[in-house]
Amino acid sequence: MTIAVTMTKLLVTIAVGFYLNKKDILDIGTCKKLSSMIVNFTSPLLIISSAGQVSADSQGDIILLLASGLVLYAALPWISAAIIRLIHVPSDCQGTYRSMLMHANVAFMGYPVVQALYGESSIFYTTIFNLGFNLLIYTYTMFLFDRDAGRISRFEPRRLLNAGTAAAVLALIIPFSGIALPDMLQQPCSFIGNVTTPLSMLIIGSNMASYPLHDIFSEGKIYAVTIIRLLVMPLLTALYMSFFTDNSLLICMTAMTIGMPVASMVAMASSRYEKQGRIASISVVLSTLCSMATIPILAAIFKLWFGV
């Protein structure tokens, strides 16, 4: 029942975002500004506030999630390369398709889903597990976009200096420091951070309205990527995590976040290139639509498999 209520809330909010776009209230310019606010402000505050929900004796779980997450993200470039060869993606889009497989929409959809299913502290745990997301997207993934477009790219360390990475590192320090955030800080962080979910869904809905249905359903290879991203990868992640721990809650939390749609950051990062940006944006929209069905399916599978 929890997942049904959660998905209904998300779907209704996405529909409202779609409507607001059609009424020219939530236009592209406004969405870009709100997206920037979420990525750089509200989402980091949500991560920090979630750290206050974690017990002091969870240090072993934190280290396990950090290590297993970094190993997974280190392997994703190799896994994605093998998959795009299997589905015969054109050479000028291979990096873009690989980015769709490597990056799930953890911040915009993963947090609200795991929060509803597994509680407030799940945001902190999944943040630690997905710390490699930022490390990968601001380095190797950016290089892939540039290569697809025929440009030479080089790594810029300053890309790693962003609010999301800083919040994740701070949230990682809090449980090990033994210092709890005072309510004067914890409550404002939580209060502001909680707007992340509704704002994210409104933006996703508005972005959907920007693309004709013909464009969304015309890219055949995106269907294969969508199925792999939404169903195959989370199930393989659950199997992978079961080798590290027998904690069913940790396994389900982490696997569920990997089963989210293509990250909106993929569309944002590739938007400077017309062809790559179009494909990435369509993949975000299509995978988000399909996730309305696959997320409940995953929740049911994990309930039967792990009892959580």
C-alpha positions, 0 to 999 in steps of 0.5 A, a space after each residue: 500500500 505504501 508504494 501505491 500511495 507514493 507512486 500516486 503522489 509522484 505521478 500526480 505531481 508530475 502531471 501538475 508539472 506537465 499542466 503548468 508547462 502547457 499553461 506557460 507557468 513552469 517554462 524551460 527557463 524557470 525549470 533550469 533555475 529550479 533545477 539548479 536550486 535543487 542540485 546546489 541547495 535543497 538536495 544537499 540540505 536533505 542529505 545533511 538532515 538525513 545524516 541526523 537520523 542515523 544511529 551512532 552504531 551504524 559505522 560498519 554499515 556506512 563503510 560497507 556501503 561506501 566501499 561497495 558503492 565505489 566498486 560498483 561505480 568503478 565497474 559501471 563504465 566497463 559494464 555500460 561499454 559491453 551493453 552498448 556493443 550488444 545493442 549496436 549503438 552508433 559510434 557518435 552516441 555510444 557515450 551518451 547511451 553509456 551515461 544513461 546506463 551508468 547514472 540513475 535519477 537518485 536525487 530527484 526520484 530515488 530519495 522520495 521512493 526509498 524514503 517512503 519505502 524504507 524511512 528517513 535514514 535511507 536517504 543518508 545510506 543511499 547517498 553514501 552508496 551513490 557517492 561515486 555518482 558525482 565522481 563519475 559524472 563530472 569526470 569520465 561521463 563528461 569526457 564521453 559526451 565531448 567524445 561523442 560530439 568530436 571534441 577533445 576533453 580533459 579532466 578538470 578537478 574543479 568539477 568535483 567541487 560541488 554542493 552535492 559532493 560536499 554534502 555527501 562528505 559532510 554527511 559521511 563525517 557526522 556519524 563518525 564524529 559523534 557530534 549530533 546536529 543541534 535542532 536549530 540546524 537539523 530542523 531548518 535543513 530538513 524543512 528546506 530539504 523536503 521541498 526537493 521531492 515535489 519540486 523535482 517531480 514538477 520539473 520532470 513533468 514540465 520537461 515531459 511536456 517539452 517533447 512531442 510524443 512522436 519524439 519520445 517514442 521514436 528512438 528504438 534503442 532507448 527501449 532496450 536501455 530503459 529495460 536494462 536500467 529499470 529492471 536488469 540493473 537493480 536486480 543485478 545490484 541486489 545480487 551484488 550487494 547480497 555478497 557483501 551483507 545479509 542486511 536485507 534493508 541495505 540491499 533493498 535500499 541500494 538496489 532500488 536507487 539503481 533502478 531509478 530512471 535515467 538521471 536528469 543530470 545526464 540531459 543537463 550535462 549533454 544539453 550543449 550538444 544538439 544530437 546527444 542532448 536530444 537523445 539524453 532528454 528523451 531517455 529521461 522522459 521515457 524511462 521516467 514514464 516507464 518507472 511508474 510501472 517498474 518501481 512497484 514491480 521492483 518493490 514487490 520483487 524485493 518484498 518477496 525476495 528479501 521480506 522488506 
